[in-house]
Amino acid sequence: MRILLRNLGVLLVGLAGSAGQAQTLTDPLQTEAMLPLRSSHALAARVGELPCADQLPAAPLSALDAVDLALCNHPQTREQWASARAQAAQVGVARAGWLPSVDGRAGITRNFTEIQNEMQGVTQRNASLSLSWLLLDGGQRAAGIDNATRLLDAALATRDATVQTLFLSALQTYHGAQAARAAVQAAVEAERSAQESLAAAELRYRVGAGTPAERLQAQTAASQARLNRQRAEGEARSALGSLANALGLPAQTPLQLAEMSPVSGDASFRNDLDTLIAAAIERRPDLKAAEAQVLAAEASVTVARAQGRPTLSLAAGPNWQRVDGVTNRSGAIGLTLNVPLFSGFDTTYRVRAAEAQQEARAAQRDRIRNQVALDVWKAYHSLNTATEALQTTRDLVASAEQSERVALGRYKAGVGSVLDLLSAQTALAQARVQRIQAELDWNIYRAALAQSMGALDYTLLQAAGE
């Protein structure tokens, strides 16, 4: 009884506190208040709280702008938010079980009777109100509220997990477009170098210091460089189309990308791997959702067991009846104790099914916990490799540029061969491509590590100045 009165008091206070507000009519039990727009993730705050971006910004597109557009326009974000609201409404359904129900009935009846071949009619009017209130239920309603609340926690955590997945996908697409643009610049530089080599080969050929074979080799290299530049431009256009699609825009939408900040290769992420995995287990939203599902399954077991326990209900209400001008008024109040004696083992198998479901949810949670550890392990080592590759490719590009300058100078001076020059230029072009790939990998793996730890949000981009 104390549980009943406490829950009823909470509900009545909520109703009184919201009296006069329009929301009272659509959400009298205040379930929307259980949907925190500002959750533990700054990312979820922007998705649920700030107005969604529905058009491109006036300035060149940054990574932050790209993520905003992708999340606001992607159907999955709206789907997950709607699912969370639906589950919050289910909490309201569970809470409503603590309140009494009132039914009203009214009717009019015309009765006819044949007396000595003459039909005589009597009009009967009646009305009644009935109040029914479940007082004791063996804990079924309390467990039902616990189940619905845990499922709401799972829905909100699933929303956070989905948003982080979309966040990572948007970043990958954006950085892919940036890498494609950088590849075009590298291809243009390679073509310029090839044209310079061709000019040097033609000059040597005209003055008689070069052979036709050297000029043909230089022409071939220049044509190949031009072909590589054309292919890079095509891939860049395709990458921009993919980015526009990821932002929820038509593929032909013209996009202007902001200049990327230099990749520093910050190694501050290097920490004790066990510490990182422990932090990920605490923060990962999909693991939180799985844990909430386990708790909801435990509540379902309690609900199933309570269905076989006695219940006590209160019923009361007045009745009014009028027949041929004679009015009768009456009323009734009473308690009903219902004791289930035998239900064909229905309760037994409901409990068995609920317990099996609980075991399945627990196994699912354990599987996700192991996957979290694997995700952090792989992302950590991938980012560690990408960080080392950044410095290696930086040295590689520097040495390749020096080698190309020396080879070109020697060739112009007549002491070097065209093969040495073309080989140096090819090595430089490859080094630049590897540098671009290393920067792309570092950006992606940095975001992947944050996502694997459940910490992927806008602060990652703001800290990097993207």
Secondary structure, DSSP 8 states (H G I E B T S, - for coil): -HHHHHHHHHHHHHHHHTTT-THHHH-TT--GGGS-SS-SSHHHHHHHHS----S--SS-B-HHHHHHHHHHH-HHHHHHHHHHHHHHHHHHHHHHTTS-EEEEEEEEEEEEEEETTEEEEEEEEEEEEEEEEEEE-TTHHHHHHHHHHHHHHHHHHHHHHHHHHHHHHHHHHHHHHHHHHHHHHHHHHHHHHHHHHHHHHHHHHHTTSS-HHHHHHHHHHHHHHHHHHHHHHHHHHHHHHHHHHHTTS-TT----B----------TT---HHHHHHHHHHH-HHHHHHHHHHHHHHHHHHHHHHTTS-EEEEEEEEEEEEETTEEEEEEEEEEEEE-----TTHHHHHHHHHHHHHHHHHHHHHHHHHHHHHHHHHHHHHHHHHHHHHHHHHHHHHHHHHHHHHHHHHHHHTSS-HHHHHHHHHHHHHHHHHHHHHHHHHHHHHHHHHHHTT--SHHHHHHHT-
